[in-house]
Amino acid sequence: MSEQEETRNEKYTVSGGELVEKIKQLVHEGNIRRLRLIHQGKTVFDIPLTIGAPAAAAIILAAPMLAAIAAFAAIVTECTIEVEKVDKA
């Protein structure tokens, strides 16, 4: 029997200072297919992640990408994180 996947989008509005910690929290929760950072209606970062592998996703975000996100967070007051999650039924 094959498993069916249900995709859902969640949005979080955070301040620049909370951005990196919120992303770390979301990646740790797992089941994320894609993560987007939106500022003033424009997508700034669009990051595809491995489904169901939070450790691998954390490694992907660990170095250069996380540094870029942190630099972005330092210059914005508020942005939206849009997360595409996959739930297996």
HELIX and SHEET records of a PDB file:
HELIX    1   1 GLY A   16  GLU A   18  5                                   3    
HELIX    2   2 LEU A   19  GLU A   29  1                                  11    
HELIX    3   3 PRO A   54  ALA A   62  1                                   9    
HELIX    4   4 PRO A   64  ILE A   75  1                                  12    
SHEET    1   A 4 GLU A   5  SER A  15  0                                        
SHEET    2   A 4 GLU A  78  LYS A  88 -1                                        
SHEET    3   A 4 ILE A  32  HIS A  39 -1                                        
SHEET    4   A 4 LYS A  42  PRO A  48 -1                                        
END                                                                             
